[in-house]
Amino acid sequence: MASTHVSGKVPANDDNQYEGMSTNDQNILQKHVAFFDQNNDGIVYPWETFKGFREIGCGVLLSSAAALFINTGLSAKTRPGKCPSMLFPIEIKNIQKAKHGSDTGVYDSHGRFIASRFEELFRKHAHTNPGYLTSDELMGMLKENRDPKDYVGWVASYSEWKILYMLCKDNNGVLTKDTVRAVYDGSLFERMAKDKAAAASSGKRA
């Protein structure tokens, strides 16, 4: 779960691994989490996590479980040196410190998106078609990424990807490459919330 400390500079020996990223905006992991910061104060509380999950289409029980699991699990890790808070706030500026094990490695220890690792994910696991992942391919990826005895990481990765698959699989039952890319940079959540709100508005007018 803990990240290692490395230089804050983007490595110069791999010009492509940070492809598409601005040097002034390198922490894509922060963008991934920022959707849940309802009042834009840099902190995500459990009720904000709950509301965010509801906005992207999750039910009350799943949203409640997600808020409990995510905030209790990540709060202390994002607030180093501070006393524990029973409000379980997550500080977005330190979200990379809560990066769990048994993941894809697409985010580095500073929360930056590594394009080469993202492409490798699909090269290794998208056997049916390079543009998407099937349910079986997704499960194969999760099993291969497991670190020995990292049970918390196993559960976290499984939960994240199964929720993503449940909410975002297309009509053919697959996760497209564009969808997975969008979840990494956080843009998917905004799009899902807008689509859900638009659908609700259309339903009211009908």
C-alpha positions in Angstrom: 0.0 0.0 0.0 2.8 2.4 0.8 4.5 4.2 -2.0 8.3 4.6 -2.3 9.9 8.0 -2.4 11.5 9.0 -5.6 12.5 12.2 -7.3 9.6 14.4 -8.3 11.1 15.0 -11.8 9.8 13.0 -14.7 12.5 10.5 -15.7 14.4 11.6 -18.8 15.2 8.1 -20.0 11.7 7.3 -21.2 10.1 10.1 -23.1 7.0 8.1 -24.0 5.9 6.9 -20.6 4.3 10.2 -19.7 2.9 10.8 -23.1 0.0 13.2 -23.2 0.7 14.8 -19.8 1.6 18.4 -19.0 4.7 18.9 -16.9 2.6 21.3 -14.8 -0.2 18.7 -14.2 1.5 15.4 -13.7 -0.6 13.9 -10.9 -3.4 12.2 -12.9 -4.3 10.1 -9.8 -5.4 13.4 -8.1 -7.7 14.0 -11.1 -9.1 10.5 -10.7 -10.1 11.3 -7.1 -11.1 15.0 -7.5 -14.5 14.1 -8.9 -15.6 13.0 -5.4 -14.5 16.4 -3.9 -18.0 17.9 -4.0 -17.0 21.3 -2.6 -13.6 21.6 -4.2 -11.7 22.0 -0.9 -9.1 19.4 -1.6 -10.7 16.9 0.9 -13.0 14.0 0.3 -15.3 13.0 3.2 -17.3 9.8 3.3 -20.6 11.6 2.5 -18.9 13.1 -0.6 -17.7 9.6 -1.7 -21.2 8.3 -1.2 -22.7 11.1 -3.2 -20.1 10.6 -6.0 -20.9 6.9 -6.3 -24.6 7.7 -6.4 -24.0 10.3 -9.2 -22.3 7.7 -11.4 -25.1 5.2 -11.0 -24.3 3.0 -8.0 -27.1 2.0 -5.6 -27.4 3.1 -2.0 -25.9 -0.1 -0.5 -22.9 -0.1 -2.9 -22.3 3.6 -2.4 -22.4 3.2 1.4 -20.0 0.3 1.3 -17.7 2.2 -1.0 -17.6 5.3 1.2 -16.9 3.1 4.3 -14.2 1.0 2.7 -12.5 3.8 0.8 -12.5 6.5 3.4 -11.6 4.3 6.4 -8.9 2.7 4.3 -7.3 5.7 2.8 -7.8 8.6 5.2 -4.8 8.0 7.5 -2.4 7.3 4.6 -3.2 10.7 3.0 -2.7 12.5 6.3 0.8 11.6 7.4 1.8 13.0 10.8 -1.7 14.1 11.7 -4.0 12.6 14.4 -6.6 10.2 13.1 -10.0 11.8 12.4 -13.2 10.0 13.0 -14.6 11.9 10.0 -12.1 9.9 7.8 -11.1 12.7 5.4 -9.0 12.0 2.4 -6.5 14.7 1.4 -6.3 14.7 -2.4 -2.9 16.2 -2.5 -1.5 13.1 -0.8 -3.6 10.5 -2.6 -0.5 8.8 -4.1 0.6 7.8 -0.6 -2.5 5.6 -0.4 -1.8 3.7 -3.7 -2.4 0.0 -2.9 -0.5 -3.0 -4.1 -1.5 -5.7 -6.6 -2.5 -2.9 -9.1 -1.7 -2.4 -12.8 1.2 -0.1 -12.2 -0.3 2.4 -14.6 0.0 5.1 -11.9 3.6 5.5 -10.6 4.4 6.3 -7.0 3.7 10.0 -7.6 0.3 9.4 -9.1 1.5 10.0 -12.6 0.0 8.1 -15.6 2.5 5.9 -17.4 1.4 5.5 -21.0 3.7 2.5 -21.6 2.2 0.5 -18.7 -1.3 1.3 -19.9 -0.5 0.0 -23.4 1.2 -3.0 -21.9 -2.0 -3.8 -20.0 -3.9 -4.3 -23.2 -1.1 -6.0 -25.1 -0.9 -8.6 -22.3 -4.5 -9.2 -21.5 -6.7 -8.1 -24.4 -6.5 -11.4 -26.3 -9.8 -11.3 -28.1 -9.4 -7.8 -29.4 -6.7 -5.1 -28.7 -9.5 -2.5 -28.2 -11.2 -4.0 -25.2 -11.2 -6.4 -22.2 -13.7 -9.2 -21.7 -14.8 -10.3 -18.3 -12.5 -13.3 -18.4 -9.6 -11.3 -19.5 -10.2 -8.8 -16.7 -10.2 -11.6 -14.1 -7.0 -13.0 -15.7 -5.4 -9.5 -15.3 -6.4 -9.3 -11.7 -5.0 -12.7 -10.9 -1.7 -11.9 -12.6 -1.3 -8.6 -10.8 -1.6 -10.1 -7.3 1.3 -9.5 -5.0 2.0 -12.4 -2.6 -0.1 -12.2 0.6 -1.3 -8.7 -0.3 -4.9 -9.5 0.6 -5.9 -5.9 1.0 -4.6 -5.1 -2.4 -6.4 -8.1 -3.9 -9.7 -7.0 -2.5 -9.2 -3.3 -3.5 -8.2 -4.2 -7.1 -11.0 -6.7 -7.5 -13.6 -4.2 -6.1 -12.4 -1.4 -8.3 -12.4 -3.3 -11.5 -15.6 -5.2 -10.9 -17.5 -2.0 -10.2 -16.0 -0.4 -13.3 -17.0 -3.5 -15.4 -20.5 -3.5 -13.9 -21.1 0.2 -14.6 -19.2 0.7 -17.9 -19.3 -2.5 -19.9 -20.8 -1.8 -23.4 -23.7 -3.6 -25.1 -21.3 -6.5 -26.0 -20.3 -7.0 -22.3 -16.7 -5.6 -22.7 -14.7 -2.8 -21.3 -13.3 -0.7 -24.1 -9.8 0.8 -24.1 -11.2 4.3 -24.2 -13.3 3.7 -21.1 -10.4 2.3 -19.2 -8.2 5.3 -20.2 -10.9 7.7 -19.1 -11.2 6.1 -15.7 -7.5 6.6 -15.1 -7.6 10.3 -15.9 -10.9 10.9 -14.0 -12.9 12.1 -17.0 -15.1 9.0 -17.0 -16.7 9.9 -13.7 -17.8 13.4 -15.0 -19.2 11.9 -18.1 -21.1 9.2 -16.3 -22.6 11.8 -13.9 -23.7 14.0 -16.8 -25.2 11.1 -18.7 -27.1 10.0 -15.6 -28.4 13.5 -14.9 -29.4 13.9 -18.5 -31.3 10.6 -18.5 -33.1 11.5 -15.3 -34.0 14.9 -16.7 -35.4 13.3 -19.9 -37.4 10.9 -17.8 -39.0 13.7 -15.9 -40.0 15.5 -19.2 -41.4 12.3 -20.7 
